[in-house]
C-alpha cells in the first residue's frame, strides 16, 4: 500500500497565502486546482500532473515552496 504522505506530497502544495497575491488569479485560470486558505496558508490541491505544473509555474514566478 502506498505511503499516504507521498500521495499527499504529489497532490498538494502548501504555501503562505501572501505569496500567491500576484499570481492566484492566473494560477486558478490556467490550472485545474483548488486553493483552500487555512489560517494564513493556502493549500493548492490537484492531480499529480497539475501539481507538478503548478510547482514549475510558482517557481518561475518567484514563489518559494517549502
Secondary structure, 3 states (H helix, E strand, C coil): CCCHHHHHHHHEEEEEHHHHCCCHHHHHHHCCCEEEEECCEEEEECCHHHHHHHHHHHHHCCCCCC
